[in-house]
Amino acid sequence: MSTVAGSENQSHSFLANAEPTQVRGSIRQNQYSGHTAGLCDGLLQCNLVILPQELATDFQRFCEENTVFCPLLGKSAVGEYGINALGPNIDLRTDLPLYNIYENGKLARTQTDVKAIWRDDFVAFAIGCSFTFERALLSAGISMRHIEQNLTVPMYKTSLQTKQFGAFGGSAVVSMRPIKAPDIKRVIEICEHYPHAHGAPIHVGYPADIGISDIDKPEWGSAVSIAENELPVFWGCGVTSQVSIINAAPPICITHAPGAMLITEIDELSNSDWRDAGPLDE
């Protein structure tokens, strides 16, 4: 099991031009531990949450009550470290660049694989990621500042509250991208086609209206510049699930590290509405 220090020996710029098998192989071998924005263009990326079986039903219901922030794409069978709907060759223990390990609601450590702590009672959940709609926006000529600057998208805890289910609930998290004012309507129209990836923005401008006191100090990711002809545009964010986990304080939970997503084997464009894809894996 590797930790963050010294594990990243392949650059994002190198992997940005690599085939998906090479990217996934580099991650699996702990050769890359950075963010996944801009990697494997066209393939669906997901947030990941892994919980003991006794909490799985409540967490699934929490996601179903908060689809803008936590749209469910798949669920593993108990003890299985793959989700068939997302690709047959995925190992959830090794195939994310970084994992957060929570113990009793506190972030205990971050590491590059979780094979040594995997349990037979774990259930894994894949949650939609905003990286999916970014490709569509880029194809439409709308720039993504964090990708241009090779940064993790900025994410903020807000004053918006999720719908509680069981022990899971709390503040909603949003991601932010600066957008030129004339492009905002087009951005909304494009993102509406991706309900499995948070859908359309939930707020435009005035960060204080949703409880963000300093746009230059995101809780997760990196701050990005906002030009005079741009407005901050906010989307629901899957890191909301991690806030709910902190509040629920399970004895153990594994998640992706913000920005370090699961890259699936699914074409994101040919699966633009996962709500019609049938029941989650059981």
PyMOL commands that set and color helices and strands:
alter all, ss='L'
color gray80, all
select helices_A, chain A and resi 12-15+20-28+53-65+84-86+115-117+131-139+145-148+181-191+195-197+207-210+240-248+274-276
alter helices_A, ss='H'
color red, helices_A
select strands_A, chain A and resi 43-52+72-75+99-103+106-111+122-128+155-161+171-180+203-204+230-236+253-256+262-267
alter strands_A, ss='S'
color yellow, strands_A
deselect
rebuild
show_as cartoon
